[in-house]
Amino acid sequence: MLLTLELRTALRRNSDLSRQRERDHNPIVKFFLPGTGATWLFTELGPDEDTLFGLCDLGQGTPELGYASLAELQGLRGPGGLLVERDRSFRAIKPLSEYALDAWRHRRIVA
C-alpha cells in the first residue's frame, strides 16, 4: 500500500487548502521505482482519491511539476518486476517549489 490513511488525509488537506488559495506545501510523500531514476514528491491528492499533484521525475533528466494517477503508479513495474515504493524515511524540509528548483538545477529530484 503506497498511501496510509494518515498520508491520504494530509494530502487531501493540502488539496482543500489549495482550492481556497494557492499554497506552496511541503511534500507529504516520496515515491520511487527501484532500479530506475523515477522519483515523485507529492503534496496533494484530489477529491477523486486518484489524482496526485507534485514533482515528477521519470529519470530522464526533465523533472516537472504536474499530476499523476495513483492507480497508474501502483501498476508500474521496474526491472525484475519491482513495484513503486514509498520512501518511509522521507521528511520534507522545504516547500515543493524549492525541491522543484533544485531538481531543475540537478536534472533530477534531490530529496
N, CA, C and O atoms as a printed pandas DataFrame, in Angstrom:
     atom_number atom_name residue_name chain_id  residue_number  x_coord  y_coord  z_coord
0              1         N          MET        A               1    0.853   -1.176    0.000
1              2        CA          MET        A               1    0.000    0.000    0.000
2              3         C          MET        A               1    0.897    1.238    0.000
3              4         O          MET        A               1    1.724    1.419    0.894
4              5         N          LEU        A               2    0.724    2.080   -1.008
5              6        CA          LEU        A               2    1.552    3.275   -1.110
6              7         C          LEU        A               2    1.133    4.367   -0.133
7              8         O          LEU        A               2    1.983    5.084    0.396
8              9         N          LEU        A               3   -0.169    4.503    0.113
9             10        CA          LEU        A               3   -0.653    5.581    0.981
10            11         C          LEU        A               3   -1.413    5.031    2.177
11            12         O          LEU        A               3   -2.380    4.284    2.027
12            13         N          THR        A               4   -0.969    5.405    3.348
13            14        CA          THR        A               4   -1.706    5.089    4.564
14            15         C          THR        A               4   -2.874    6.079    4.699
15            16         O          THR        A               4   -2.927    7.079    3.984
16            17         N          LEU        A               5   -3.778    5.806    5.588
17            18        CA          LEU        A               5   -4.883    6.727    5.850
18            19         C          LEU        A               5   -4.359    8.088    6.301
19            20         O          LEU        A               5   -4.885    9.124    5.895
20            21         N          GLU        A               6   -3.337    8.085    7.130
21            22        CA          GLU        A               6   -2.738    9.334    7.619
22            23         C          GLU        A               6   -2.173   10.170    6.463
23            24         O          GLU        A               6   -2.371   11.384    6.414
24            25         N          LEU        A               7   -1.472    9.515    5.541
25            26        CA          LEU        A               7   -0.904   10.230    4.387
26            27         C          LEU        A               7   -2.005   10.748    3.469
27            28         O          LEU        A               7   -1.935   11.880    2.989
28            29         N          ARG        A               8   -3.019    9.924    3.224
29            30        CA          ARG        A               8   -4.158   10.354    2.392
30            31         C          ARG        A               8   -4.815   11.600    2.994
31            32         O          ARG        A               8   -5.141   12.549    2.282
32            33         N          THR        A               9   -4.999   11.578    4.295
33            34        CA          THR        A               9   -5.634   12.706    4.988
34            35         C          THR        A               9   -4.801   13.978    4.822
35            36         O          THR        A               9   -5.350   15.043    4.538
36            37         N          ALA        A              10   -3.496   13.877    4.994
37            38        CA          ALA        A              10   -2.615   15.045    4.853
38            39         C          ALA        A              10   -2.616   15.558    3.409
39            40         O          ALA        A              10   -2.652   16.768    3.186
40            41         N          LEU        A              11   -2.576   14.664    2.444
41            42        CA          LEU        A              11   -2.603   15.063    1.033
42            43         C          LEU        A              11   -3.928   15.723    0.672
43            44         O          LEU        A              11   -3.943   16.719   -0.052
44            45         N          ARG        A              12   -5.028   15.188    1.160
45            46        CA          ARG        A              12   -6.358   15.764    0.897
46            47         C          ARG        A              12   -6.486   17.139    1.560
47            48         O          ARG        A              12   -7.055   18.060    0.975
48            49         N          ARG        A              13   -5.957   17.275    2.777
49            50        CA          ARG        A              13   -5.993   18.562    3.480
50            51         C          ARG        A              13   -5.282   19.623    2.651
51            52         O          ARG        A              13   -5.792   20.733    2.498
52            53         N          ASN        A              14   -4.113   19.294    2.117
53            54        CA          ASN        A              14   -3.388   20.241    1.265
54            55         C          ASN        A              14   -4.193   20.596    0.020
55            56         O          ASN        A              14   -4.213   21.753   -0.401
56            57         N          SER        A              15   -4.845   19.615   -0.559
57            58        CA          SER        A              15   -5.668   19.859   -1.751
58            59         C          SER        A              15   -6.808   20.824   -1.420
59            60         O          SER        A              15   -7.095   21.741   -2.189
60            61         N          ASP        A              16   -7.448   20.613   -0.284
61            62        CA          ASP        A              16   -8.535   21.504    0.146
62            63         C          ASP        A              16   -8.018   22.928    0.364
63            64         O          ASP        A              16   -8.665   23.895   -0.041
64            65         N          LEU        A              17   -6.860   23.054    1.000
65            66        CA          LEU        A              17   -6.261   24.376    1.234
66            67         C          LEU        A              17   -5.919   25.061   -0.086
67            68         O          LEU        A              17   -6.086   26.274   -0.213
68            69         N          SER        A              18   -5.446   24.302   -1.061
69            70        CA          SER        A              18   -5.078   24.885   -2.354
70            71         C          SER        A              18   -6.286   25.396   -3.119
71            72         O          SER        A              18   -6.169   26.346   -3.893
72            73         N          ARG        A              19   -7.440   24.784   -2.916
73            74        CA          ARG        A              19   -8.657   25.264   -3.583
74            75         C          ARG        A              19   -9.103   26.602   -2.989
75            76         O          ARG        A              19   -9.727   27.405   -3.683
76            77         N          GLN        A              20   -8.791   26.848   -1.716
77            78        CA          GLN        A              20   -9.153   28.109   -1.079
78            79         C          GLN        A              20   -8.240   29.239   -1.549
79            80         O          GLN        A              20   -8.694   30.357   -1.793
80            81         N          ARG        A              21   -6.963   28.937   -1.672
81            82        CA          ARG        A              21   -5.975   29.862   -2.232
82            83         C          ARG        A              21   -4.718   29.043   -2.516
83            84         O          ARG        A              21   -4.448   28.033   -1.867
84            85         N          GLU        A              22   -3.972   29.505   -3.494
85            86        CA          GLU        A              22   -2.782   28.745   -3.897
86            87         C          GLU        A              22   -1.797   28.656   -2.738
87            88         O          GLU        A              22   -1.570   29.630   -2.021
88            89         N          ARG        A              23   -1.229   27.494   -2.572
89            90        CA          ARG        A              23   -0.268   27.245   -1.497
90            91         C          ARG        A              23    0.950   26.528   -2.049
91            92         O          ARG        A              23    0.871   25.812   -3.047
92            93         N          ASP        A              24    2.048   26.727   -1.399
93            94        CA          ASP        A              24    3.276   26.010   -1.722
94            95         C          ASP        A              24    3.560   25.080   -0.551
95            96         O          ASP        A              24    4.302   25.426    0.368
96            97         N          HIS        A              25    2.970   23.914   -0.597
97            98        CA          HIS        A              25    3.050   22.960    0.518
98            99         C          HIS        A              25    4.375   22.197    0.526
99           100         O          HIS        A              25    5.014   22.020   -0.511
100          101         N          ASN        A              26    4.765   21.756    1.703
101          102        CA          ASN        A              26    5.855   20.795    1.796
102          103         C          ASN        A              26    5.337   19.457    1.278
103          104         O          ASN        A              26    4.188   19.102    1.538
104          105         N          PRO        A              27    6.163   18.712    0.550
105          106        CA          PRO        A              27    5.727   17.386    0.105
106          107         C          PRO        A              27    5.358   16.502    1.291
107          108         O          PRO        A              27    5.975   16.562    2.355
108          109         N          ILE        A              28    4.353   15.695    1.079
109          110        CA          ILE        A              28    3.880   14.764    2.105
110          111         C          ILE        A              28    4.520   13.389    1.929
111          112         O          ILE        A              28    4.804   12.694    2.904
112          113         N          VAL        A              29    4.743   13.009    0.668
113          114        CA          VAL        A              29    5.205   11.648    0.397
114          115         C          VAL        A              29    6.172   11.637   -0.781
115          116         O          VAL        A              29    6.066   12.440   -1.708
116          117         N          LYS        A              30    7.114   10.705   -0.715
117          118        CA          LYS        A              30    8.073   10.483   -1.800
118          119         C          LYS        A              30    7.934    9.035   -2.251
119          120         O          LYS        A              30    7.988    8.112   -1.439
120          121         N          PHE        A              31    7.754    8.846   -3.563
121          122        CA          PHE        A              31    7.726    7.519   -4.171
122          123         C          PHE        A              31    8.937    7.378   -5.078
123          124         O          PHE        A              31    9.478    8.373   -5.561
124          125         N          PHE        A              32    9.363    6.139   -5.308
125          126        CA          PHE        A              32   10.441    5.861   -6.252
126          127         C          PHE        A              32   10.231    4.474   -6.849
127          128         O          PHE        A              32    9.575    3.620   -6.252
128          129         N          LEU        A              33   10.795    4.264   -8.029
129          130        CA          LEU        A              33   10.740    2.961   -8.687
130          131         C          LEU        A              33   12.144    2.385   -8.670
131          132         O          LEU        A              33   13.015    2.855   -9.403
132          133         N          PRO        A              34   12.380    1.363   -7.833
133          134        CA          PRO        A              34   13.724    0.787   -7.702
134          135         C          PRO        A              34   14.301    0.361   -9.054
135          136         O          PRO        A              34   13.592   -0.148   -9.923
136          137         N          GLY        A              35   15.598    0.583   -9.202
137          138        CA          GLY        A              35   16.283    0.187  -10.419
138          139         C          GLY        A              35   16.140    1.175  -11.557
139          140         O          GLY        A              35   16.624    0.932  -12.663
140          141         N          THR        A              36   15.472    2.295  -11.287
141          142        CA          THR        A              36   15.297    3.345  -12.285
142          143         C          THR        A              36   15.592    4.681  -11.611
143          144         O          THR        A              36   15.861    4.722  -10.411
144          145         N          GLY        A              37   15.546    5.743  -12.352
145          146        CA          GLY        A              37   15.715    7.067  -11.762
146          147         C          GLY        A              37   14.391    7.741  -11.461
147          148         O          GLY        A              37   14.361    8.927  -11.130
148          149         N          ALA        A              38   13.295    7.003  -11.571
149          150        CA          ALA        A              38   11.963    7.591  -11.384
150          151         C          ALA        A              38   11.697    7.885   -9.908
151          152         O          ALA        A              38   11.840    7.022   -9.042
152          153         N          THR        A              39   11.305    9.140   -9.654
153          154        CA          THR        A              39   11.026    9.608   -8.300
154          155         C          THR        A              39    9.889   10.620   -8.358
155          156         O          THR        A              39    9.782   11.393   -9.311
156          157         N          TRP        A              40    9.043   10.612   -7.336
157          158        CA          TRP        A              40    7.928   11.548   -7.264
158          159         C          TRP        A              40    7.837   12.112   -5.848
159          160         O          TRP        A              40    8.012   11.384   -4.871
160          161         N          LEU        A              41    7.564   13.414   -5.743
161          162        CA          LEU        A              41    7.256   14.065   -4.467
162          163         C          LEU        A              41    5.858   14.645   -4.601
163          164         O          LEU        A              41    5.619   15.469   -5.484
164          165         N          PHE        A              42    4.932   14.235   -3.749
165          166        CA          PHE        A              42    3.552   14.692   -3.868
166          167         C          PHE        A              42    3.123   15.517   -2.662
167          168         O          PHE        A              42    3.476   15.233   -1.518
168          169         N          THR        A              43    2.338   16.564   -2.975
169          170        CA          THR        A              43    1.816   17.454   -1.942
170          171         C          THR        A              43    0.312   17.344   -1.785
171          172         O          THR        A              43   -0.225   17.687   -0.732
172          173         N          GLU        A              44   -0.383   16.865   -2.827
173          174        CA          GLU        A              44   -1.854   16.886   -2.806
174          175         C          GLU        A              44   -2.448   15.633   -3.434
175          176         O          GLU        A              44   -1.842   14.999   -4.298
176          177         N          LEU        A              45   -3.655   15.292   -2.973
177          178        CA          LEU        A              45   -4.467   14.213   -3.532
178          179         C          LEU        A              45   -5.850   14.780   -3.796
179          180         O          LEU        A              45   -6.502   15.308   -2.896
180          181         N          GLY        A              46   -6.287   14.664   -5.040
181          182        CA          GLY        A              46   -7.578   15.224   -5.433
182          183         C          GLY        A              46   -8.769   14.496   -4.833
183          184         O          GLY        A              46   -8.621   13.417   -4.258
184          185         N          PRO        A              47   -9.959   15.093   -4.968
185          186        CA          PRO        A              47  -11.177   14.511   -4.415
186          187         C          PRO        A              47  -11.513   13.136   -4.990
187          188         O          PRO        A              47  -12.240   12.360   -4.369
188          189         N          ASP        A              48  -10.981   12.834   -6.182
189          190        CA          ASP        A              48  -11.230   11.524   -6.791
190          191         C          ASP        A              48  -10.417   10.408   -6.136
191          192         O          ASP        A              48  -10.572    9.234   -6.472
192          193         N          GLU        A              49   -9.541   10.793   -5.187
193          194        CA          GLU        A              49   -8.683    9.853   -4.454
194          195         C          GLU        A              49   -7.684    9.145   -5.367
195          196         O          GLU        A              49   -7.120    8.119   -4.986
196          197         N          ASP        A              50   -7.459    9.684   -6.578
197          198        CA          ASP        A              50   -6.510    9.085   -7.512
198          199         C          ASP        A              50   -5.505   10.104   -8.044
199          200         O          ASP        A              50   -4.348    9.757   -8.280
200          201         N          THR        A              51   -5.923   11.344   -8.237
201          202        CA          THR        A              51   -5.073   12.350   -8.859
202          203         C          THR        A              51   -4.156   13.009   -7.838
203          204         O          THR        A              51   -4.612   13.692   -6.920
204          205         N          LEU        A              52   -2.864   12.794   -8.015
205          206        CA          LEU        A              52   -1.849   13.359   -7.144
206          207         C          LEU        A              52   -1.185   14.548   -7.839
207          208         O          LEU        A              52   -1.018   14.539   -9.059
208          209         N          PHE        A              53   -0.807   15.566   -7.070
209          210        CA          PHE        A              53   -0.063   16.695   -7.612
210          211         C          PHE        A              53    1.286   16.780   -6.924
211          212         O          PHE        A              53    1.394   16.610   -5.709
212          213         N          GLY        A              54    2.326   17.048   -7.729
213          214        CA          GLY        A              54    3.640   17.214   -7.145
214          215         C          GLY        A              54    4.722   17.316   -8.196
215          216         O          GLY        A              54    4.475   17.715   -9.334
216          217         N          LEU        A              55    5.924   16.947   -7.794
217          218        CA          LEU        A              55    7.102   16.990   -8.645
218          219         C          LEU        A              55    7.362   15.578   -9.151
219          220         O          LEU        A              55    7.526   14.642   -8.369
220          221         N          CYS        A              56    7.397   15.443  -10.471
221          222        CA          CYS        A              56    7.513   14.126  -11.100
222          223         C          CYS        A              56    8.808   14.049  -11.900
223          224         O          CYS        A              56    9.122   14.955  -12.672
224          225         N          ASP        A              57    9.550   12.974  -11.714
225          226        CA          ASP        A              57   10.816   12.782  -12.411
226          227         C          ASP        A              57   10.877   11.329  -12.872
227          228         O          ASP        A              57   10.987   10.413  -12.057
228          229         N          LEU        A              58   10.805   11.129  -14.185
229          230        CA          LEU        A              58   10.842    9.770  -14.733
230          231         C          LEU        A              58   12.265    9.277  -14.957
231          232         O          LEU        A              58   12.473    8.221  -15.554
232          233         N          GLY        A              59   13.244   10.040  -14.477
233          234        CA          GLY        A              59   14.629    9.612  -14.573
234          235         C          GLY        A              59   15.267    9.915  -15.920
235          236         O          GLY        A              59   16.271    9.305  -16.287
236          237         N          GLN        A              60   14.681   10.862  -16.661
237          238        CA          GLN        A              60   15.213   11.206  -17.979
238          239         C          GLN        A              60   15.818   12.613  -18.010
239          240         O          GLN        A              60   16.082   13.159  -19.081
240          241         N          GLY        A              61   16.033   13.190  -16.830
241          242        CA          GLY        A              61   16.671   14.494  -16.751
242          243         C          GLY        A              61   15.750   15.683  -16.935
243          244         O          GLY        A              61   16.210   16.806  -17.142
244          245         N          THR        A              62   14.427   15.434  -16.859
245          246        CA          THR        A              62   13.471   16.533  -17.064
246          247         C          THR        A              62   12.365   16.500  -16.002
247          248         O          THR        A              62   11.202   16.273  -16.334
248          249         N          PRO        A              63   12.710   16.722  -14.743
249          250        CA          PRO        A              63   11.672   16.748  -13.700
250          251         C          PRO        A              63   10.697   17.892  -13.947
251          252         O          PRO        A              63   11.084   18.953  -14.437
252          253         N          GLU        A              64    9.427   17.671  -13.604
253          254        CA          GLU        A              64    8.431   18.720  -13.808
254          255         C          GLU        A              64    7.316   18.626  -12.776
255          256         O          GLU        A              64    7.036   17.565  -12.219
256          257         N          LEU        A              65    6.695   19.770  -12.544
257          258        CA          LEU        A              65    5.513   19.813  -11.686
258          259         C          LEU        A              65    4.335   19.324  -12.510
259          260         O          LEU        A              65    4.201   19.664  -13.685
260          261         N          GLY        A              66    3.480   18.521  -11.882
261          262        CA          GLY        A              66    2.328   18.031  -12.624
262          263         C          GLY        A              66    1.516   17.041  -11.828
263          264         O          GLY        A              66    1.637   16.932  -10.608
264          265         N          TYR        A              67    0.682   16.322  -12.558
265          266        CA          TYR        A              67   -0.266   15.385  -11.968
266          267         C          TYR        A              67    0.086   13.963  -12.355
267          268         O          TYR        A              67    0.651   13.713  -13.420
268          269         N          ALA        A              68   -0.256   13.032  -11.472
269          270        CA          ALA        A              68   -0.053   11.609  -11.740
270          271         C          ALA        A              68   -1.224   10.843  -11.134
271          272         O          ALA        A              68   -1.871   11.303  -10.193
272          273         N          SER        A              69   -1.473    9.689  -11.683
273          274        CA          SER        A              69   -2.539    8.814  -11.195
274          275         C          SER        A              69   -1.968    7.812  -10.199
275          276         O          SER        A              69   -1.012    7.098  -10.502
276          277         N          LEU        A              70   -2.551    7.767   -9.025
277          278        CA          LEU        A              70   -2.134    6.792   -8.017
278          279         C          LEU        A              70   -2.298    5.377   -8.555
279          280         O          LEU        A              70   -1.430    4.530   -8.345
280          281         N          ALA        A              71   -3.395    5.118   -9.243
281          282        CA          ALA        A              71   -3.640    3.779   -9.803
282          283         C          ALA        A              71   -2.555    3.399  -10.807
283          284         O          ALA        A              71   -2.087    2.261  -10.821
284          285         N          GLU        A              72   -2.155    4.355  -11.648
285          286        CA          GLU        A              72   -1.110    4.069  -12.626
286          287         C          GLU        A              72    0.229    3.824  -11.942
287          288         O          GLU        A              72    0.972    2.927  -12.342
288          289         N          LEU        A              73    0.546    4.608  -10.919
289          290        CA          LEU        A              73    1.796    4.393  -10.183
290          291         C          LEU        A              73    1.820    3.005   -9.549
291          292         O          LEU        A              73    2.851    2.333   -9.550
292          293         N          GLN        A              74    0.685    2.583   -9.011
293          294        CA          GLN        A              74    0.619    1.265   -8.386
294          295         C          GLN        A              74    0.768    0.146   -9.408
295          296         O          GLN        A              74    1.132   -0.975   -9.052
296          297         N          GLY        A              75    0.490    0.441  -10.674
297          298        CA          GLY        A              75    0.604   -0.559  -11.723
298          299         C          GLY        A              75    1.950   -0.593  -12.421
299          300         O          GLY        A              75    2.213   -1.509  -13.201
300          301         N          LEU        A              76    2.810    0.382  -12.161
301          302        CA          LEU        A              76    4.129    0.420  -12.807
302          303         C          LEU        A              76    5.002   -0.734  -12.324
303          304         O          LEU        A              76    4.931   -1.159  -11.171
304          305         N          ARG        A              77    5.822   -1.221  -13.240
305          306        CA          ARG        A              77    6.785   -2.271  -12.909
306          307         C          ARG        A              77    8.157   -1.844  -13.392
307          308         O          ARG        A              77    8.311   -1.369  -14.517
308          309         N          GLY        A              78    9.143   -2.012  -12.544
309          310        CA          GLY        A              78   10.526   -1.708  -12.896
310          311         C          GLY        A              78   11.263   -2.974  -13.267
311          312         O          GLY        A              78   10.645   -4.010  -13.508
312          313         N          PRO        A              79   12.588   -2.896  -13.314
313          314        CA          PRO        A              79   13.384   -4.081  -13.619
314          315         C          PRO        A              79   13.072   -5.219  -12.657
315          316         O          PRO        A              79   12.951   -5.015  -11.449
316          317         N          GLY        A              80   12.949   -6.396  -13.199
317          318        CA          GLY        A              80   12.650   -7.567  -12.369
318          319         C          GLY        A              80   11.247   -7.552  -11.795
319          320         O          GLY        A              80   10.949   -8.305  -10.868
320          321         N          GLY        A              81   10.375   -6.701  -12.335
321          322        CA          GLY        A              81    9.001   -6.629  -11.850
322          323         C          GLY        A              81    8.828   -5.855  -10.557
323          324         O          GLY        A              81    7.778   -5.939   -9.920
324          325         N          LEU        A              82    9.852   -5.098  -10.158
325          326        CA          LEU        A              82    9.760   -4.329   -8.917
326          327         C          LEU        A              82    8.661   -3.277   -9.012
327          328         O          LEU        A              82    8.415   -2.717  -10.081
328          329         N          LEU        A              83    8.012   -3.018   -7.898
329          330        CA          LEU        A              83    6.908   -2.064   -7.814
330          331         C          LEU        A              83    7.377   -0.711   -7.280
331          332         O          LEU        A              83    8.435   -0.613   -6.660
332          333         N          VAL        A              84    6.587    0.319   -7.526
333          334        CA          VAL        A              84    6.835    1.632   -6.945
334          335         C          VAL        A              84    6.765    1.496   -5.422
335          336         O          VAL        A              84    5.888    0.815   -4.890
336          337         N          GLU        A              85    7.689    2.146   -4.735
337          338        CA          GLU        A              85    7.743    2.097   -3.275
338          339         C          GLU        A              85    7.647    3.495   -2.690
339          340         O          GLU        A              85    7.962    4.484   -3.352
340          341         N          ARG        A              86    7.210    3.563   -1.443
341          342        CA          ARG        A              86    7.209    4.814   -0.700
342          343         C          ARG        A              86    8.477    4.867    0.129
343          344         O          ARG        A              86    8.837    3.888    0.782
344          345         N          ASP        A              87    9.156    6.001    0.106
345          346        CA          ASP        A              87   10.341    6.202    0.929
346          347         C          ASP        A              87    9.855    6.525    2.341
347          348         O          ASP        A              87    9.468    7.658    2.628
348          349         N          ARG        A              88    9.877    5.544    3.198
349          350        CA          ARG        A              88    9.340    5.694    4.553
350          351         C          ARG        A              88   10.170    6.622    5.425
351          352         O          ARG        A              88    9.688    7.093    6.455
352          353         N          SER        A              89   11.404    6.889    5.034
353          354        CA          SER        A              89   12.254    7.770    5.837
354          355         C          SER        A              89   12.183    9.226    5.380
355          356         O          SER        A              89   12.774   10.097    6.018
356          357         N          PHE        A              90   11.466    9.504    4.279
357          358        CA          PHE        A              90   11.405   10.862    3.750
358          359         C          PHE        A              90   10.649   11.791    4.686
359          360         O          PHE        A              90    9.553   11.475    5.150
360          361         N          ARG        A              91   11.258   12.949    4.959
361          362        CA          ARG        A              91   10.637   14.030    5.716
362          363         C          ARG        A              91   10.975   15.327    4.995
363          364         O          ARG        A              91   12.144   15.699    4.894
364          365         N          ALA        A              92    9.975   16.002    4.503
365          366        CA          ALA        A              92   10.203   17.242    3.763
366          367         C          ALA        A              92   10.757   18.315    4.695
367          368         O          ALA        A              92   10.322   18.462    5.838
368          369         N          ILE        A              93   11.726   19.057    4.171
369          370        CA          ILE        A              93   12.326   20.138    4.959
370          371         C          ILE        A              93   12.129   21.495    4.300
371          372         O          ILE        A              93   12.624   22.507    4.795
372          373         N          LYS        A              94   11.402   21.518    3.175
373          374        CA          LYS        A              94   11.168   22.772    2.459
374          375         C          LYS        A              94    9.939   22.606    1.563
375          376         O          LYS        A              94    9.473   21.486    1.352
376          377         N          PRO        A              95    9.419   23.702    1.043
377          378        CA          PRO        A              95    8.235   23.625    0.182
378          379         C          PRO        A              95    8.566   23.018   -1.189
379          380         O          PRO        A              95    9.724   22.971   -1.604
380          381         N          LEU        A              96    7.531   22.564   -1.867
381          382        CA          LEU        A              96    7.677   21.899   -3.159
382          383         C          LEU        A              96    8.422   22.768   -4.166
383          384         O          LEU        A              96    9.219   22.253   -4.951
384          385         N          SER        A              97    8.178   24.072   -4.157
385          386        CA          SER        A              97    8.846   24.956   -5.126
386          387         C          SER        A              97   10.364   24.900   -4.991
387          388         O          SER        A              97   11.077   24.993   -5.990
388          389         N          GLU        A              98   10.859   24.752   -3.779
389          390        CA          GLU        A              98   12.307   24.679   -3.578
390          391         C          GLU        A              98   12.867   23.347   -4.058
391          392         O          GLU        A              98   13.962   23.295   -4.619
392          393         N          TYR        A              99   12.106   22.254   -3.836
393          394        CA          TYR        A              99   12.524   20.964   -4.382
394          395         C          TYR        A              99   12.543   21.026   -5.911
395          396         O          TYR        A              99   13.431   20.460   -6.548
396          397         N          ALA        A             100   11.562   21.714   -6.495
397          398        CA          ALA        A             100   11.496   21.838   -7.950
398          399         C          ALA        A             100   12.697   22.608   -8.490
399          400         O          ALA        A             100   13.299   22.193   -9.481
400          401         N          LEU        A             101   13.051   23.717   -7.857
401          402        CA          LEU        A             101   14.216   24.487   -8.299
402          403         C          LEU        A             101   15.492   23.647   -8.234
403          404         O          LEU        A             101   16.301   23.667   -9.161
404          405         N          ASP        A             102   15.668   22.915   -7.141
405          406        CA          ASP        A             102   16.833   22.036   -7.009
406          407         C          ASP        A             102   16.819   20.946   -8.085
407          408         O          ASP        A             102   17.859   20.618   -8.655
408          409         N          ALA        A             103   15.650   20.394   -8.356
409          410        CA          ALA        A             103   15.528   19.333   -9.358
410          411         C          ALA        A             103   15.877   19.849  -10.748
411          412         O          ALA        A             103   16.554   19.164  -11.515
412          413         N          TRP        A             104   15.421   21.048  -11.072
413          414        CA          TRP        A             104   15.728   21.616  -12.386
414          415         C          TRP        A             104   17.225   21.898  -12.522
415          416         O          TRP        A             104   17.800   21.724  -13.596
416          417         N          ARG        A             105   17.849   22.332  -11.430
417          418        CA          ARG        A             105   19.294   22.588  -11.458
418          419         C          ARG        A             105   20.099   21.297  -11.639
419          420         O          ARG        A             105   21.073   21.259  -12.390
420          421         N          HIS        A             106   19.675   20.247  -10.939
421          422        CA          HIS        A             106   20.420   18.979  -10.945
422          423         C          HIS        A             106   19.911   17.979  -11.976
423          424         O          HIS        A             106   20.492   16.909  -12.158
424          425         N          ARG        A             107   18.810   18.341  -12.655
425          426        CA          ARG        A             107   18.178   17.463  -13.653
426          427         C          ARG        A             107   17.664   16.156  -13.059
427          428         O          ARG        A             107   17.559   15.139  -13.745
428          429         N          ARG        A             108   17.346   16.210  -11.762
429          430        CA          ARG        A             108   16.740   15.072  -11.059
430          431         C          ARG        A             108   16.265   15.559   -9.698
431          432         O          ARG        A             108   16.735   16.582   -9.199
432          433         N          ILE        A             109   15.341   14.830   -9.104
433          434        CA          ILE        A             109   14.866   15.186   -7.771
434          435         C          ILE        A             109   15.957   14.866   -6.749
435          436         O          ILE        A             109   16.505   13.764   -6.715
436          437         N          VAL        A             110   16.247   15.851   -5.933
437          438        CA          VAL        A             110   17.223   15.700   -4.854
438          439         C          VAL        A             110   16.448   15.828   -3.554
439          440         O          VAL        A             110   16.105   16.928   -3.121
440          441         N          ALA        A             111   16.181   14.688   -2.943
441          442        CA          ALA        A             111   15.382   14.714   -1.697
442          443         C          ALA        A             111   15.742   13.519   -0.828
443          444         O          ALA        A             111   15.186   13.356    0.258
